Amino acid sequence: MAKTKRWINLADEMPTIGCGWRLVEADVGRKWAYVKSATSPVPTNRTRVRVQVWNKIEALSDRIGVPFKE
């Protein structure tokens, strides 16, 4: 699994993490992406989405552009 840490813009794809710009850590595999908030200390703040959905979220976030730096 490839681990990434990046800013993404969420609408309602991951309700356990929230919406808007979020700093997340993702373990992307062949079929699933396991995503958790990088800023929340709550360990239950984790969700799983299909890789196709994760790729769409990443592409949309890249197109919009992050308005701030890490």
C-alpha positions as CSV (number, residue, x, y, z in Angstrom):
1,M,0.0,0.0,0.0
2,A,1.2,3.5,-0.8
3,K,0.8,6.0,2.0
4,T,0.1,9.6,1.1
5,K,-0.5,12.7,3.2
6,R,-2.2,15.6,1.5
7,W,-4.9,18.3,1.5
8,I,-8.2,17.3,-0.2
9,N,-11.5,19.0,-0.7
10,L,-14.4,16.8,0.5
11,A,-18.1,17.3,-0.1
12,D,-20.0,14.4,1.4
13,E,-17.9,11.4,0.4
14,M,-16.5,10.8,3.8
15,P,-18.9,11.9,6.6
16,T,-16.7,10.6,9.4
17,I,-13.9,13.0,8.4
18,G,-16.0,16.0,7.5
19,C,-16.3,18.3,4.5
20,G,-14.3,21.2,3.1
21,W,-10.5,21.2,3.0
22,R,-9.0,18.5,5.2
23,L,-5.5,17.2,5.7
24,V,-5.7,13.4,5.5
25,E,-3.5,10.4,5.5
26,A,-4.4,7.7,3.0
27,D,-3.2,4.1,2.5
28,V,-4.1,3.4,-1.1
29,G,-4.2,-0.2,-2.2
30,R,-5.4,-2.0,-5.3
31,K,-9.1,-1.8,-4.5
32,W,-9.6,0.3,-1.4
33,A,-8.2,3.5,0.0
34,Y,-8.2,3.8,3.8
35,V,-8.4,7.4,4.8
36,K,-8.0,9.1,8.2
37,S,-7.8,12.7,9.3
38,A,-4.2,13.8,9.9
39,T,-5.2,16.5,12.4
40,S,-7.7,14.7,14.6
41,P,-6.5,12.6,17.5
42,V,-9.6,10.5,17.5
43,P,-8.6,7.0,16.2
44,T,-12.2,6.2,15.0
45,N,-12.0,9.1,12.5
46,R,-11.2,6.6,9.7
47,T,-13.0,5.5,6.6
48,R,-12.6,3.4,3.5
49,V,-13.5,4.3,-0.1
50,R,-12.9,2.7,-3.4
51,V,-9.8,3.7,-5.2
52,Q,-11.8,5.1,-8.1
53,V,-13.6,7.4,-5.7
54,W,-10.3,8.4,-4.1
55,N,-8.8,9.2,-7.5
56,K,-11.7,11.4,-8.4
57,I,-11.4,13.3,-5.1
58,E,-7.7,13.8,-5.7
59,A,-8.2,15.0,-9.2
60,L,-10.9,17.5,-8.1
61,S,-8.7,18.8,-5.3
62,D,-5.8,19.2,-7.7
63,R,-8.0,21.1,-10.2
64,I,-9.3,23.4,-7.6
65,G,-5.9,24.0,-6.1
66,V,-5.0,24.2,-2.4
67,P,-5.5,27.7,-1.2
68,F,-2.8,27.4,1.5
69,K,0.5,25.5,2.3
70,E,0.9,22.6,4.7
